[in-house]
Amino acid sequence: MDPVLVYSPYASDCPSRQLLDRIGDRWTVLIIGSLEEGPLRFSELRRRVEGISQKMLTQTLRSLETDGLVTRTVFAEIPPRVQYELSPLGRSLLEPLGALTRWATEHMDEVRAARGTLAS
Amino acid sequence: MDPVLVYSPYASDCPSRQLLDRIGDRWTVLIIGSLEEGPLRFSELRRRVEGISQKMLTQTLRSLETDGLVTRTVFAEIPPRVQYELSPLGRSLLEPLGALTRWATEHMDEVRAARGTLAS
């Protein structure tokens, strides 16, 4: 029988720490959130995630593919259509990442008040 | 009346995008998680969050204080005791960040399998 692996990101050499980095990354959060409603093309993703560079989008999509979170499908059309879609594993991230995004938007005013940058 | 501010991290100039960066940061996640059970001293935090440098811990704690997520209390003892504690705003992050950490540890094997790095 295989040994049971227990992961903890509090341990410096645990691979779950690096995974935590990856899923908490701003571009991952925004790309996965953009794909919630269904598959999108590269150009559509680029429009939704305002300000992301072509290079960063390419790179992040590649990581998401490698980690099994996003699938890439090429349709043999002219010109070829390339589409990105959440895998079931990627869909399981929608809830935690959605909660993170909601927290940021819902508590922005409180954070700004703490920073003293919100005019009262 | 004040205008209602609506935040969206999909907009490149929205402050919630930078906040998302901050709360999704690995050190933020691990420090806030460490403070769940109650206040801790600097040295205790450093032991829990394995591998964090003194500089990074100082810097992250300062950001968390600025954003109103952590409070810092100095007790007039000899030597002075300094303690870090979650504010109510910081406590409201426990759930989303806990969900993120749980996801990373629970799905680590699936991600490793996708990467082809898990011996079967």
gemmi code that builds the backbone of each chain (N, CA, C; Angstrom):
import gemmi

chains = {
    "A": [
        ("MET", (0.827, -1.212, 0.000), (0.000, 0.000, 0.000), (0.859, 1.257, 0.000)),
        ("ASP", (0.357, 2.278, -0.674), (1.080, 3.555, -0.701), (1.018, 4.227, 0.654)),
        ("PRO", (2.077, 4.934, 1.017), (1.982, 5.715, 2.250), (1.012, 6.874, 2.011)),
        ("VAL", (0.323, 7.299, 3.052), (-0.580, 8.443, 2.915), (0.256, 9.713, 3.030)),
        ("LEU", (0.129, 10.563, 2.044), (0.880, 11.818, 2.084), (0.030, 12.890, 2.742)),
        ("VAL", (0.601, 13.540, 3.738), (-0.118, 14.632, 4.372), (0.628, 15.918, 4.060)),
        ("TYR", (-0.099, 16.866, 3.490), (0.527, 18.105, 3.062), (0.222, 19.229, 4.051)),
        ("SER", (1.207, 20.079, 4.285), (0.967, 21.279, 5.080), (1.797, 22.440, 4.545)),
        ("PRO", (1.132, 23.529, 4.140), (1.887, 24.668, 3.620), (2.685, 25.402, 4.699)),
        ("TYR", (2.498, 25.026, 5.968), (3.300, 25.642, 7.030), (4.725, 25.069, 7.045)),
        ("ALA", (4.889, 23.903, 6.441), (6.215, 23.299, 6.324), (6.891, 23.848, 5.077)),
        ("SER", (8.130, 24.318, 5.259), (8.766, 25.059, 4.165), (9.043, 24.210, 2.933)),
        ("ASP", (9.196, 22.905, 3.108), (9.534, 22.083, 1.945), (8.338, 21.335, 1.380)),
        ("CYS", (7.134, 21.683, 1.825), (5.947, 20.972, 1.345), (5.501, 21.560, 0.007)),
        ("PRO", (5.225, 20.692, -0.982), (4.820, 21.213, -2.295), (3.505, 21.995, -2.251)),
        ("SER", (2.707, 21.801, -1.204), (1.437, 22.526, -1.118), (1.667, 24.025, -0.909)),
        ("ARG", (2.851, 24.395, -0.436), (3.137, 25.816, -0.250), (3.270, 26.509, -1.612)),
        ("GLN", (3.935, 25.834, -2.515), (4.099, 26.403, -3.855), (2.750, 26.407, -4.588)),
        ("LEU", (1.939, 25.375, -4.340), (0.610, 25.333, -4.971), (-0.250, 26.489, -4.442)),
        ("LEU", (-0.129, 26.752, -3.148), (-0.854, 27.866, -2.536), (-0.468, 29.184, -3.215)),
        ("ASP", (0.816, 29.364, -3.480), (1.282, 30.538, -4.224), (0.568, 30.662, -5.557)),
        ("ARG", (0.503, 29.522, -6.210), (-0.043, 29.530, -7.560), (-1.526, 29.828, -7.565)),
        ("ILE", (-2.284, 29.225, -6.670), (-3.727, 29.459, -6.704), (-4.094, 30.809, -6.104)),
        ("GLY", (-3.236, 31.360, -5.244), (-3.526, 32.674, -4.663), (-3.058, 33.821, -5.550)),
        ("ASP", (-2.369, 33.484, -6.619), (-1.856, 34.503, -7.533), (-2.993, 35.288, -8.192)),
        ("ARG", (-2.834, 36.600, -8.280), (-3.900, 37.444, -8.828), (-4.365, 36.990, -10.216)),
        ("TRP", (-3.432, 36.605, -11.092), (-3.835, 36.250, -12.460), (-4.591, 34.929, -12.474)),
        ("THR", (-4.151, 33.975, -11.654), (-4.895, 32.722, -11.542), (-6.326, 32.986, -11.094)),
        ("VAL", (-6.471, 33.793, -10.050), (-7.796, 34.088, -9.508), (-8.694, 34.702, -10.580)),
        ("LEU", (-8.149, 35.652, -11.341), (-8.971, 36.368, -12.319), (-9.260, 35.519, -13.566)),
        ("ILE", (-8.291, 34.701, -13.968), (-8.521, 33.847, -15.145), (-9.538, 32.757, -14.810)),
        ("ILE", (-9.368, 32.110, -13.668), (-10.315, 31.056, -13.295), (-11.713, 31.639, -13.110)),
        ("GLY", (-11.787, 32.795, -12.487), (-13.085, 33.461, -12.329), (-13.723, 33.800, -13.667)),
        ("SER", (-12.907, 34.186, -14.638), (-13.429, 34.534, -15.968), (-14.000, 33.330, -16.691)),
        ("LEU", (-13.467, 32.162, -16.384), (-13.906, 30.946, -17.086), (-15.112, 30.282, -16.424)),
        ("GLU", (-15.613, 30.891, -15.367), (-16.738, 30.283, -14.639), (-17.945, 30.014, -15.547)),
        ("GLU", (-18.296, 30.975, -16.391), (-19.516, 30.847, -17.212), (-19.353, 29.931, -18.416)),
        ("GLY", (-18.117, 29.573, -18.742), (-17.912, 28.692, -19.899), (-16.591, 28.994, -20.575)),
        ("PRO", (-16.275, 28.202, -21.628), (-14.988, 28.349, -22.307), (-14.812, 29.711, -22.965)),
        ("LEU", (-13.594, 30.164, -23.046), (-13.284, 31.441, -23.694), (-12.046, 31.281, -24.566)),
        ("ARG", (-11.941, 32.171, -25.536), (-10.742, 32.235, -26.367), (-9.729, 33.147, -25.699)),
        ("PHE", (-8.506, 33.030, -26.163), (-7.418, 33.828, -25.609), (-7.763, 35.326, -25.607)),
        ("SER", (-8.246, 35.803, -26.755), (-8.532, 37.244, -26.881), (-9.664, 37.680, -25.950)),
        ("GLU", (-10.623, 36.783, -25.736), (-11.730, 37.111, -24.825), (-11.229, 37.178, -23.383)),
        ("LEU", (-10.368, 36.222, -23.036), (-9.777, 36.242, -21.697), (-8.992, 37.531, -21.485)),
        ("ARG", (-8.272, 37.909, -22.512), (-7.441, 39.103, -22.393), (-8.282, 40.352, -22.174)),
        ("ARG", (-9.453, 40.380, -22.765), (-10.334, 41.534, -22.561), (-10.928, 41.542, -21.157)),
        ("ARG", (-11.270, 40.337, -20.651), (-11.895, 40.290, -19.315), (-10.928, 40.654, -18.204)),
        ("VAL", (-9.730, 40.087, -18.303), (-8.730, 40.341, -17.262), (-7.937, 41.579, -17.685)),
        ("GLU", (-8.537, 42.719, -17.436), (-7.961, 44.003, -17.886), (-6.506, 44.158, -17.486)),
        ("GLY", (-5.708, 44.554, -18.467), (-4.334, 44.921, -18.150), (-3.352, 43.760, -18.124)),
        ("ILE", (-3.838, 42.531, -18.316), (-2.899, 41.407, -18.326), (-2.135, 41.431, -19.662)),
        ("SER", (-0.830, 41.220, -19.600), (-0.052, 41.230, -20.835), (-0.229, 39.888, -21.546)),
        ("GLN", (0.063, 39.908, -22.831), (-0.042, 38.682, -23.627), (0.865, 37.599, -23.034)),
        ("LYS", (2.061, 38.014, -22.646), (3.042, 37.075, -22.104), (2.558, 36.448, -20.794)),
        ("MET", (2.027, 37.305, -19.909), (1.566, 36.814, -18.606), (0.368, 35.888, -18.763)),
        ("LEU", (-0.532, 36.219, -19.695), (-1.694, 35.365, -19.916), (-1.252, 34.010, -20.471)),
        ("THR", (-0.341, 34.030, -21.426), (0.187, 32.783, -22.005), (0.813, 31.920, -20.917)),
        ("GLN", (1.649, 32.560, -20.109), (2.387, 31.863, -19.060), (1.448, 31.275, -18.001)),
        ("THR", (0.472, 32.072, -17.575), (-0.441, 31.602, -16.527), (-1.331, 30.480, -17.053)),
        ("LEU", (-1.796, 30.616, -18.297), (-2.619, 29.547, -18.873), (-1.811, 28.251, -18.973)),
        ("ARG", (-0.554, 28.368, -19.306), (0.293, 27.181, -19.402), (0.446, 26.500, -18.041)),
        ("SER", (0.668, 27.293, -16.998), (0.742, 26.719, -15.642), (-0.573, 26.045, -15.261)),
        ("LEU", (-1.676, 26.701, -15.590), (-2.981, 26.146, -15.234), (-3.238, 24.826, -15.972)),
        ("GLU", (-2.750, 24.755, -17.200), (-2.849, 23.488, -17.962), (-1.989, 22.412, -17.324)),
        ("THR", (-0.749, 22.777, -17.005), (0.182, 21.814, -16.395), (-0.382, 21.246, -15.103)),
        ("ASP", (-1.022, 22.109, -14.325), (-1.571, 21.678, -13.040), (-2.932, 20.992, -13.183)),
        ("GLY", (-3.424, 20.886, -14.417), (-4.681, 20.175, -14.639), (-5.928, 20.985, -14.308)),
        ("LEU", (-5.806, 22.307, -14.259), (-6.945, 23.143, -13.884), (-7.714, 23.655, -15.100)),
        ("VAL", (-7.010, 23.778, -16.207), (-7.617, 24.318, -17.426), (-7.269, 23.379, -18.581)),
        ("THR", (-8.224, 23.178, -19.490), (-7.926, 22.416, -20.701), (-7.947, 23.347, -21.902)),
        ("ARG", (-7.136, 23.027, -22.867), (-6.972, 23.843, -24.067), (-7.404, 22.993, -25.244)),
        ("THR", (-8.337, 23.499, -26.030), (-8.824, 22.752, -27.181), (-8.598, 23.561, -28.441)),
        ("VAL", (-8.046, 22.911, -29.450), (-7.838, 23.577, -30.732), (-8.847, 23.027, -31.729)),
        ("PHE", (-9.642, 23.921, -32.339), (-10.612, 23.502, -33.345), (-10.013, 23.727, -34.730)),
        ("ALA", (-10.118, 22.709, -35.581), (-9.517, 22.775, -36.915), (-10.366, 23.635, -37.837)),
        ("GLU", (-10.379, 24.919, -37.548), (-11.095, 25.851, -38.410), (-10.055, 26.741, -39.054)),
        ("ILE", (-10.508, 27.577, -39.985), (-9.572, 28.527, -40.592), (-10.109, 29.927, -40.350)),
        ("PRO", (-9.405, 30.749, -39.520), (-8.187, 30.416, -38.766), (-8.516, 29.505, -37.589)),
        ("PRO", (-7.557, 28.707, -37.102), (-7.837, 27.770, -36.003), (-8.339, 28.499, -34.757)),
        ("ARG", (-9.319, 27.893, -34.123), (-9.878, 28.495, -32.915), (-9.307, 27.749, -31.714)),
        ("VAL", (-8.818, 28.488, -30.727), (-8.267, 27.870, -29.520), (-9.126, 28.310, -28.337)),
        ("GLN", (-9.503, 27.354, -27.554), (-10.457, 27.630, -26.489), (-9.951, 27.086, -25.151)),
        ("TYR", (-10.170, 27.855, -24.105), (-9.749, 27.463, -22.760), (-10.965, 27.215, -21.889)),
        ("GLU", (-10.882, 26.144, -21.108), (-12.047, 25.738, -20.321), (-11.591, 25.179, -18.979)),
        ("LEU", (-12.378, 25.364, -17.952), (-12.030, 24.790, -16.651), (-12.233, 23.285, -16.670)),
        ("SER", (-11.298, 22.549, -16.115), (-11.478, 21.109, -15.903), (-12.318, 20.948, -14.633)),
        ("PRO", (-12.785, 19.738, -14.333), (-13.491, 19.552, -13.060), (-12.633, 20.000, -11.867)),
        ("LEU", (-11.333, 19.726, -11.913), (-10.450, 20.181, -10.825), (-10.431, 21.711, -10.744)),
        ("GLY", (-10.361, 22.356, -11.896), (-10.397, 23.821, -11.938), (-11.718, 24.370, -11.406)),
        ("ARG", (-12.820, 23.683, -11.740), (-14.125, 24.133, -11.248), (-14.196, 24.060, -9.726)),
        ("SER", (-13.482, 23.089, -9.146), (-13.517, 22.958, -7.683), (-12.813, 24.137, -7.001)),
        ("LEU", (-12.075, 24.919, -7.786), (-11.419, 26.108, -7.224), (-12.328, 27.329, -7.254)),
        ("LEU", (-13.427, 27.252, -8.005), (-14.293, 28.424, -8.145), (-14.798, 28.926, -6.802)),
        ("GLU", (-15.173, 27.989, -5.936), (-15.742, 28.416, -4.659), (-14.709, 29.129, -3.781)),
        ("PRO", (-13.563, 28.485, -3.475), (-12.595, 29.229, -2.651), (-12.094, 30.527, -3.285)),
        ("LEU", (-11.853, 30.528, -4.590), (-11.342, 31.758, -5.202), (-12.428, 32.828, -5.282)),
        ("GLY", (-13.670, 32.388, -5.493), (-14.785, 33.349, -5.492), (-14.921, 34.003, -4.121)),
        ("ALA", (-14.747, 33.194, -3.075), (-14.851, 33.724, -1.711), (-13.752, 34.762, -1.452)),
        ("LEU", (-12.577, 34.502, -1.998), (-11.450, 35.422, -1.831), (-11.735, 36.758, -2.543)),
        ("THR", (-12.209, 36.666, -3.778), (-12.535, 37.857, -4.557), (-13.657, 38.652, -3.883)),
        ("ARG", (-14.666, 37.933, -3.416), (-15.771, 38.617, -2.729), (-15.260, 39.334, -1.490)),
        ("TRP", (-14.392, 38.666, -0.736), (-13.866, 39.308, 0.468), (-13.170, 40.622, 0.094)),
        ("ALA", (-12.363, 40.575, -0.956), (-11.600, 41.775, -1.349), (-12.527, 42.925, -1.750)),
        ("THR", (-13.594, 42.621, -2.461), (-14.476, 43.701, -2.910), (-15.395, 44.161, -1.771)),
        ("GLU", (-15.815, 43.226, -0.927), (-16.739, 43.606, 0.139), (-16.071, 44.342, 1.293)),
        ("HIS", (-14.768, 44.092, 1.495), (-14.095, 44.719, 2.635), (-13.121, 45.813, 2.237)),
        ("MET", (-13.147, 46.172, 0.955), (-12.231, 47.194, 0.461), (-12.366, 48.499, 1.247)),
        ("ASP", (-13.603, 48.913, 1.518), (-13.807, 50.176, 2.237), (-13.228, 50.128, 3.650)),
        ("GLU", (-13.389, 48.970, 4.312), (-12.839, 48.850, 5.671), (-11.318, 48.901, 5.653)),
        ("VAL", (-10.724, 48.259, 4.655), (-9.262, 48.282, 4.546), (-8.795, 49.697, 4.241)),
        ("ARG", (-9.513, 50.365, 3.348), (-9.134, 51.742, 3.032), (-9.289, 52.644, 4.250)),
        ("ALA", (-10.329, 52.427, 5.022), (-10.527, 53.218, 6.236), (-9.369, 52.998, 7.200)),
        ("ALA", (-8.944, 51.719, 7.330), (-7.807, 51.407, 8.219), (-6.545, 52.104, 7.735)),
        ("ARG", (-6.382, 52.170, 6.422), (-5.189, 52.826, 5.858), (-5.299, 54.330, 5.945)),
        ("GLY", (-6.516, 54.812, 6.244), (-6.715, 56.255, 6.300), (-6.781, 56.901, 4.933)),
        ("THR", (-7.109, 56.109, 3.931), (-7.146, 56.644, 2.571), (-8.560, 56.830, 2.041)),
        ("LEU", (-9.551, 56.607, 2.922), (-10.920, 56.779, 2.470), (-11.458, 58.079, 3.058)),
        ("ALA", (-11.780, 59.037, 2.237), (-12.349, 60.287, 2.715), (-13.688, 60.002, 3.358)),
        ("SER", (-13.924, 60.561, 4.530), (-15.206, 60.278, 5.200), (-16.240, 61.352, 4.897)),
    ],
    "B": [
        ("MET", (-25.007, 62.896, -0.188), (-24.716, 61.474, 0.009), (-23.474, 61.034, -0.757)),
        ("ASP", (-22.742, 60.122, -0.159), (-21.548, 59.607, -0.834), (-21.944, 58.718, -2.010)),
        ("PRO", (-21.157, 58.752, -3.059), (-21.433, 57.797, -4.129), (-21.097, 56.389, -3.636)),
        ("VAL", (-21.802, 55.415, -4.140), (-21.503, 54.036, -3.759), (-20.326, 53.552, -4.598)),
        ("LEU", (-19.313, 53.069, -3.920), (-18.143, 52.582, -4.639), (-18.309, 51.096, -4.919)),
        ("VAL", (-18.169, 50.734, -6.172), (-18.240, 49.323, -6.530), (-16.856, 48.898, -6.999)),
        ("TYR", (-16.335, 47.864, -6.348), (-14.983, 47.422, -6.654), (-15.009, 46.162, -7.521)),
        ("SER", (-14.088, 46.074, -8.443), (-13.921, 44.852, -9.219), (-12.446, 44.629, -9.547)),
        ("PRO", (-11.903, 43.494, -9.114), (-10.491, 43.225, -9.391), (-10.221, 42.935, -10.868)),
        ("TYR", (-11.296, 42.794, -11.684), (-11.088, 42.591, -13.118), (-10.685, 43.895, -13.804)),
        ("ALA", (-10.971, 45.035, -13.149), (-10.567, 46.335, -13.678), (-9.148, 46.630, -13.217)),
        ("SER", (-8.306, 47.014, -14.170), (-6.877, 47.113, -13.851), (-6.551, 48.201, -12.839)),
        ("ASP", (-7.388, 49.237, -12.758), (-7.059, 50.332, -11.844), (-7.839, 50.265, -10.532)),
        ("CYS", (-8.526, 49.160, -10.287), (-9.329, 49.056, -9.058), (-8.432, 48.649, -7.885)),
        ("PRO", (-8.560, 49.355, -6.749), (-7.711, 49.013, -5.604), (-7.944, 47.601, -5.072)),
        ("SER", (-9.095, 47.007, -5.402), (-9.361, 45.654, -4.907), (-8.417, 44.634, -5.550)),
        ("ARG", (-7.835, 44.982, -6.686), (-6.899, 44.059, -7.321), (-5.626, 43.950, -6.490)),
        ("GLN", (-5.176, 45.062, -5.999), (-3.972, 45.056, -5.177), (-4.261, 44.374, -3.821)),
        ("LEU", (-5.489, 44.581, -3.325), (-5.866, 43.926, -2.063), (-5.904, 42.409, -2.247)),
        ("LEU", (-6.396, 41.982, -3.394), (-6.442, 40.558, -3.718), (-5.029, 39.975, -3.709)),
        ("ASP", (-4.083, 40.718, -4.276), (-2.676, 40.308, -4.233), (-2.213, 40.081, -2.812)),
        ("ARG", (-2.594, 41.042, -1.984), (-2.113, 41.003, -0.614), (-2.707, 39.855, 0.175)),
        ("ILE", (-4.008, 39.621, 0.032), (-4.617, 38.557, 0.836), (-4.317, 37.170, 0.257)),
        ("GLY", (-3.991, 37.100, -1.045), (-3.662, 35.810, -1.640), (-2.195, 35.448, -1.470)),
        ("ASP", (-1.436, 36.373, -0.945), (0.003, 36.139, -0.754), (0.250, 35.006, 0.239)),
        ("ARG", (1.215, 34.153, -0.101), (1.486, 32.980, 0.745), (1.747, 33.349, 2.198)),
        ("TRP", (2.488, 34.414, 2.447), (2.832, 34.746, 3.834), (1.620, 35.270, 4.597)),
        ("THR", (0.798, 36.045, 3.914), (-0.436, 36.507, 4.545), (-1.294, 35.314, 4.954)),
        ("VAL", (-1.469, 34.378, 4.020), (-2.303, 33.209, 4.283), (-1.781, 32.442, 5.503)),
        ("LEU", (-0.465, 32.237, 5.563), (0.102, 31.419, 6.648), (0.130, 32.171, 7.981)),
        ("ILE", (0.361, 33.468, 7.941), (0.373, 34.243, 9.192), (-1.040, 34.343, 9.769)),
        ("ILE", (-1.995, 34.680, 8.915), (-3.374, 34.784, 9.411), (-3.858, 33.430, 9.927)),
        ("GLY", (-3.538, 32.384, 9.213), (-3.905, 31.036, 9.679), (-3.269, 30.703, 11.019)),
        ("SER", (-2.038, 31.142, 11.224), (-1.339, 30.866, 12.490), (-1.982, 31.580, 13.667)),
        ("LEU", (-2.594, 32.726, 13.385), (-3.182, 33.522, 14.469), (-4.626, 33.113, 14.797)),
        ("GLU", (-5.116, 32.082, 14.105), (-6.506, 31.674, 14.324), (-6.799, 31.336, 15.785)),
        ("GLU", (-5.879, 30.601, 16.427), (-6.156, 30.132, 17.792), (-5.954, 31.193, 18.870)),
        ("GLY", (-5.348, 32.309, 18.514), (-5.127, 33.355, 19.507), (-3.853, 34.113, 19.216)),
        ("PRO", (-3.571, 35.152, 20.041), (-2.406, 35.999, 19.802), (-1.085, 35.236, 19.918)),
        ("LEU", (-0.106, 35.684, 19.167), (1.219, 35.070, 19.218), (2.281, 36.162, 19.236)),
        ("ARG", (3.453, 35.798, 19.737), (4.599, 36.694, 19.686), (5.332, 36.480, 18.369)),
        ("PHE", (6.179, 37.439, 18.056), (6.939, 37.388, 16.819), (7.679, 36.053, 16.660)),
        ("SER", (8.376, 35.650, 17.730), (9.192, 34.430, 17.646), (8.320, 33.187, 17.462)),
        ("GLU", (7.127, 33.206, 18.068), (6.225, 32.061, 17.902), (5.724, 31.984, 16.464)),
        ("LEU", (5.392, 33.164, 15.914), (4.955, 33.202, 14.519), (6.047, 32.668, 13.607)),
        ("ARG", (7.259, 33.071, 13.917), (8.368, 32.668, 13.057), (8.581, 31.161, 13.074)),
        ("ARG", (8.293, 30.556, 14.223), (8.424, 29.098, 14.303), (7.313, 28.392, 13.526)),
        ("ARG", (6.075, 28.964, 13.596), (4.967, 28.299, 12.907), (5.077, 28.375, 11.402)),
        ("VAL", (5.435, 29.567, 10.925), (5.528, 29.751, 9.483), (6.966, 29.416, 9.070)),
        ("GLU", (7.212, 28.140, 8.949), (8.576, 27.641, 8.677), (9.228, 28.334, 7.496)),
        ("GLY", (10.462, 28.776, 7.719), (11.242, 29.279, 6.593), (11.037, 30.751, 6.285)),
        ("ILE", (10.124, 31.414, 6.984), (9.925, 32.846, 6.712), (11.106, 33.610, 7.323)),
        ("SER", (11.640, 34.564, 6.581), (12.771, 35.331, 7.112), (12.244, 36.387, 8.088)),
        ("GLN", (13.151, 36.853, 8.929), (12.777, 37.887, 9.898), (12.245, 39.124, 9.165)),
        ("LYS", (12.919, 39.485, 8.093), (12.552, 40.662, 7.321), (11.161, 40.521, 6.707)),
        ("MET", (10.899, 39.351, 6.105), (9.605, 39.129, 5.458), (8.485, 39.111, 6.484)),
        ("LEU", (8.743, 38.509, 7.660), (7.715, 38.479, 8.694), (7.421, 39.897, 9.192)),
        ("THR", (8.461, 40.671, 9.432), (8.291, 42.060, 9.869), (7.458, 42.844, 8.851)),
        ("GLN", (7.847, 42.700, 7.593), (7.212, 43.442, 6.512), (5.742, 43.056, 6.340)),
        ("THR", (5.476, 41.741, 6.379), (4.099, 41.287, 6.178), (3.228, 41.698, 7.359)),
        ("LEU", (3.771, 41.582, 8.585), (2.997, 41.998, 9.753), (2.673, 43.484, 9.668)),
        ("ARG", (3.608, 44.273, 9.188), (3.372, 45.710, 9.059), (2.247, 46.003, 8.061)),
        ("SER", (2.262, 45.303, 6.928), (1.178, 45.462, 5.946), (-0.167, 45.061, 6.544)),
        ("LEU", (-0.157, 43.959, 7.283), (-1.405, 43.478, 7.878), (-1.939, 44.472, 8.912)),
        ("GLU", (-1.016, 45.123, 9.624), (-1.425, 46.170, 10.576), (-2.011, 47.369, 9.844)),
        ("THR", (-1.299, 47.810, 8.789), (-1.750, 48.958, 8.001), (-3.147, 48.720, 7.436)),
        ("ASP", (-3.393, 47.492, 6.979), (-4.691, 47.169, 6.387), (-5.758, 46.860, 7.430)),
        ("GLY", (-5.388, 46.929, 8.703), (-6.379, 46.726, 9.770), (-6.715, 45.275, 10.032)),
        ("LEU", (-5.858, 44.355, 9.615), (-6.161, 42.931, 9.783), (-5.555, 42.350, 11.056)),
        ("VAL", (-4.474, 42.949, 11.499), (-3.762, 42.460, 12.684), (-3.499, 43.641, 13.616)),
        ("THR", (-3.622, 43.402, 14.918), (-3.245, 44.449, 15.873), (-1.989, 44.006, 16.625)),
        ("ARG", (-1.216, 44.990, 16.990), (0.064, 44.751, 17.649), (-0.015, 45.393, 19.029)),
        ("THR", (0.253, 44.614, 20.066), (0.181, 45.141, 21.420), (1.533, 44.965, 22.096)),
        ("VAL", (1.991, 46.043, 22.728), (3.257, 45.969, 23.454), (2.947, 45.983, 24.948)),
        ("PHE", (3.428, 44.971, 25.662), (3.229, 44.913, 27.108), (4.482, 45.437, 27.803)),
        ("ALA", (4.262, 46.339, 28.760), (5.394, 46.979, 29.451), (6.001, 46.036, 30.471)),
        ("GLU", (6.643, 45.012, 29.975), (7.335, 44.061, 30.840), (8.820, 44.194, 30.544)),
        ("ILE", (9.611, 43.509, 31.351), (11.050, 43.525, 31.055), (11.514, 42.097, 30.822)),
        ("PRO", (11.936, 41.720, 29.600), (11.925, 42.547, 28.380), (10.501, 42.747, 27.854)),
        ("PRO", (10.241, 43.819, 27.103), (8.876, 44.088, 26.629), (8.342, 42.946, 25.762)),
        ("ARG", (7.089, 42.629, 25.959), (6.477, 41.544, 25.187), (5.636, 42.172, 24.088)),
        ("VAL", (5.795, 41.710, 22.874), (5.010, 42.218, 21.741), (4.165, 41.079, 21.199)),
        ("GLN", (2.901, 41.381, 21.019), (1.966, 40.336, 20.664), (1.135, 40.739, 19.448)),
        ("TYR", (0.899, 39.782, 18.581), (0.110, 40.026, 17.372), (-1.193, 39.249, 17.447)),
        ("GLU", (-2.269, 39.920, 17.021), (-3.592, 39.313, 17.167), (-4.469, 39.706, 15.974)),
        ("LEU", (-5.354, 38.828, 15.573), (-6.270, 39.173, 14.486), (-7.305, 40.180, 14.960)),
        ("SER", (-7.580, 41.188, 14.161), (-8.692, 42.102, 14.416), (-9.966, 41.400, 13.942)),
        ("PRO", (-11.150, 41.959, 14.253), (-12.373, 41.352, 13.707), (-12.325, 41.278, 12.173)),
        ("LEU", (-11.777, 42.303, 11.530), (-11.642, 42.270, 10.070), (-10.722, 41.116, 9.638)),
        ("GLY", (-9.616, 40.955, 10.359), (-8.701, 39.848, 10.077), (-9.374, 38.491, 10.286)),
        ("ARG", (-10.186, 38.384, 11.331), (-10.893, 37.116, 11.587), (-11.842, 36.775, 10.441)),
        ("SER", (-12.398, 37.810, 9.799), (-13.332, 37.552, 8.698), (-12.613, 36.947, 7.486)),
        ("LEU", (-11.285, 37.012, 7.491), (-10.511, 36.393, 6.410), (-10.225, 34.916, 6.668)),
        ("LEU", (-10.426, 34.467, 7.904), (-10.082, 33.082, 8.240), (-10.807, 32.079, 7.355)),
        ("GLU", (-12.088, 32.350, 7.102), (-12.846, 31.380, 6.324), (-12.348, 31.279, 4.879)),
        ("PRO", (-12.306, 32.406, 4.128), (-11.809, 32.268, 2.753), (-10.371, 31.759, 2.671)),
        ("LEU", (-9.496, 32.207, 3.558), (-8.108, 31.745, 3.470), (-7.975, 30.289, 3.907)),
        ("GLY", (-8.790, 29.890, 4.883), (-8.796, 28.489, 5.304), (-9.253, 27.591, 4.158)),
        ("ALA", (-10.256, 28.065, 3.402), (-10.756, 27.282, 2.262), (-9.674, 27.124, 1.199)),
        ("LEU", (-8.895, 28.182, 1.012), (-7.811, 28.156, 0.025), (-6.735, 27.148, 0.438)),
        ("THR", (-6.340, 27.210, 1.712), (-5.326, 26.289, 2.230), (-5.815, 24.843, 2.156)),
        ("ARG", (-7.068, 24.654, 2.535), (-7.630, 23.299, 2.462), (-7.618, 22.779, 1.029)),
        ("TRP", (-7.993, 23.657, 0.100), (-7.994, 23.222, -1.300), (-6.598, 22.742, -1.702)),
        ("ALA", (-5.589, 23.535, -1.349), (-4.218, 23.203, -1.754), (-3.770, 21.862, -1.173)),
        ("THR", (-4.124, 21.597, 0.080), (-3.665, 20.347, 0.680), (-4.517, 19.160, 0.201)),
        ("GLU", (-5.813, 19.393, 0.003), (-6.681, 18.286, -0.395), (-6.517, 17.886, -1.859)),
        ("HIS", (-6.088, 18.837, -2.701), (-5.995, 18.526, -4.135), (-4.559, 18.406, -4.629)),
        ("MET", (-3.622, 18.428, -3.694), (-2.216, 18.356, -4.064), (-1.923, 17.109, -4.903)),
        ("ASP", (-2.475, 15.967, -4.511), (-2.204, 14.725, -5.252), (-2.730, 14.793, -6.687)),
        ("GLU", (-3.918, 15.405, -6.845), (-4.478, 15.525, -8.201), (-3.618, 16.430, -9.070)),
        ("VAL", (-3.124, 17.524, -8.469), (-2.266, 18.436, -9.221), (-0.956, 17.739, -9.580)),
        ("ARG", (-0.402, 16.995, -8.631), (0.838, 16.279, -8.919), (0.620, 15.212, -9.984)),
        ("ALA", (-0.532, 14.571, -9.949), (-0.829, 13.569, -10.970), (-0.908, 14.244, -12.347)),
        ("ALA", (-1.540, 15.418, -12.402), (-1.630, 16.156, -13.671), (-0.244, 16.528, -14.172)),
        ("ARG", (0.623, 16.884, -13.243), (1.990, 17.267, -13.623), (2.838, 16.052, -13.976)),
        ("GLY", (2.329, 14.878, -13.621), (3.089, 13.663, -13.885), (4.225, 13.451, -12.913)),
        ("THR", (4.113, 14.068, -11.750), (5.207, 13.962, -10.782), (4.873, 13.065, -9.604)),
        ("LEU", (3.707, 12.403, -9.680), (3.331, 11.526, -8.576), (3.503, 10.086, -9.034)),
        ("ALA", (4.381, 9.376, -8.397), (4.559, 7.962, -8.749), (3.285, 7.219, -8.412)),
        ("SER", (2.834, 6.368, -9.323), (1.575, 5.664, -9.037), (1.861, 4.285, -8.457)),
    ],
}
model = gemmi.Model(1)
for chain_id, residues in chains.items():
    chain = gemmi.Chain(chain_id)
    for i, (resn, *xyz) in enumerate(residues, 1):
        res = gemmi.Residue()
        res.name, res.seqid = resn, gemmi.SeqId(i, " ")
        for name, pos in zip(("N", "CA", "C"), xyz):
            atom = gemmi.Atom()
            atom.name, atom.element = name, gemmi.Element(name[0])
            atom.pos, atom.b_iso = gemmi.Position(*pos), 0.0
            res.add_atom(atom)
        chain.add_residue(res)
    model.add_chain(chain)
structure = gemmi.Structure()
structure.add_model(model)
structure.setup_entities()
